[in-house]
Amino acid sequence: MSKQTKHWTRTEFIESIDTTWKAYPVRLAQLSEDEQARFTQQQGYARPQDLLAHLGAWMEETRRVMPYLQRDERPPRDYIGDDDFNTRAVQRFAERPYAEVETWYEQQRVALKQLVSQLPDAAFESKRVYRWLFGTIVKHYDEHPLPKRESK
């Protein structure tokens, strides 16, 4: 993805949601079992669906906090920092198979796209709103980039 060197537009955020994030679970599933295990462990997760649960939970959290951010308020939260949030996200889906988590992830992705599509133009000028969207949509991929497929 891209570093924050320019101001992303609504269209660019939506394009990323429609391309990078839509393809993410498909590309993850295309890795061999060994590649999946190695990659998810490098990312700090035990299973591929744990990583999807983590990513989807931040999409879900974006929808929850956005009304607060639009009012330039600090959103309330019931977790203590990102590590606690991530642990809870994985625990929510601990007994769920990959296909179920992937379906839920896709629901969160579509809902995030809808949110970004419906935000008023002024929201993209708000530092709080923009910083959160950039973090969730752009920087989050930079933190969890999928490995390049090796040519055979």
QUINOR-V206898 format. One record per backbone hydrogen bond with DSSP energy under -1.0 kcal/mol. CO is the residue of the C=O (numbers start at 1). NH is the residue of the N-H. E is the energy in kcal/mol with one decimal. If there is no record, write none. Layout:
co->CO nh->NH e->E
co->CO nh->NH e->E
This chain:
co->3 nh->5 e->-2.2
co->9 nh->13 e->-2.3
co->10 nh->14 e->-2.8
co->11 nh->15 e->-2.5
co->12 nh->16 e->-2.1
co->13 nh->17 e->-2.3
co->14 nh->18 e->-2.6
co->15 nh->19 e->-1.4
co->16 nh->21 e->-2.1
co->19 nh->23 e->-2.6
co->20 nh->24 e->-1.0
co->23 nh->27 e->-3.1
co->24 nh->28 e->-2.5
co->25 nh->29 e->-2.3
co->26 nh->30 e->-1.3
co->28 nh->31 e->-1.0
co->32 nh->36 e->-3.1
co->33 nh->37 e->-2.6
co->34 nh->38 e->-2.6
co->35 nh->39 e->-2.9
co->36 nh->40 e->-2.9
co->37 nh->41 e->-2.0
co->38 nh->42 e->-2.2
co->39 nh->43 e->-1.7
co->40 nh->45 e->-3.3
co->41 nh->44 e->-1.1
co->47 nh->51 e->-1.3
co->48 nh->52 e->-2.0
co->49 nh->53 e->-2.4
co->50 nh->54 e->-2.2
co->51 nh->55 e->-2.5
co->52 nh->56 e->-3.0
co->53 nh->57 e->-2.3
co->54 nh->58 e->-1.5
co->55 nh->59 e->-1.5
co->56 nh->60 e->-2.6
co->57 nh->61 e->-2.6
co->58 nh->62 e->-1.8
co->59 nh->63 e->-1.5
co->60 nh->64 e->-1.7
co->61 nh->65 e->-2.6
co->62 nh->66 e->-1.5
co->65 nh->69 e->-2.3
co->66 nh->70 e->-2.6
co->67 nh->71 e->-1.0
co->68 nh->73 e->-2.9
co->69 nh->72 e->-1.6
co->81 nh->85 e->-1.9
co->82 nh->86 e->-3.0
co->83 nh->87 e->-2.4
co->84 nh->88 e->-2.4
co->85 nh->89 e->-2.3
co->86 nh->90 e->-2.1
co->87 nh->91 e->-2.4
co->88 nh->92 e->-2.2
co->91 nh->94 e->-1.4
co->93 nh->96 e->-1.8
co->97 nh->101 e->-2.0
co->98 nh->102 e->-3.0
co->99 nh->103 e->-2.0
co->100 nh->104 e->-2.1
co->101 nh->105 e->-2.9
co->102 nh->106 e->-2.3
co->103 nh->107 e->-1.8
co->104 nh->108 e->-2.1
co->105 nh->109 e->-2.5
co->106 nh->110 e->-2.5
co->107 nh->111 e->-2.2
co->108 nh->112 e->-2.3
co->109 nh->113 e->-2.2
co->110 nh->114 e->-2.3
co->111 nh->115 e->-2.4
co->112 nh->116 e->-2.6
co->113 nh->117 e->-2.5
co->114 nh->118 e->-1.8
co->115 nh->119 e->-1.1
co->120 nh->123 e->-1.6
co->121 nh->124 e->-1.3
co->122 nh->125 e->-1.5
co->126 nh->130 e->-2.9
co->127 nh->131 e->-2.6
co->128 nh->132 e->-1.9
co->129 nh->133 e->-2.6
co->130 nh->134 e->-3.1
co->131 nh->135 e->-2.3
co->132 nh->136 e->-2.6
co->133 nh->137 e->-2.9
co->134 nh->138 e->-2.0
co->134 nh->139 e->-2.4
co->135 nh->140 e->-1.3
co->138 nh->142 e->-1.5
co->139 nh->143 e->-1.6
co->140 nh->144 e->-1.1
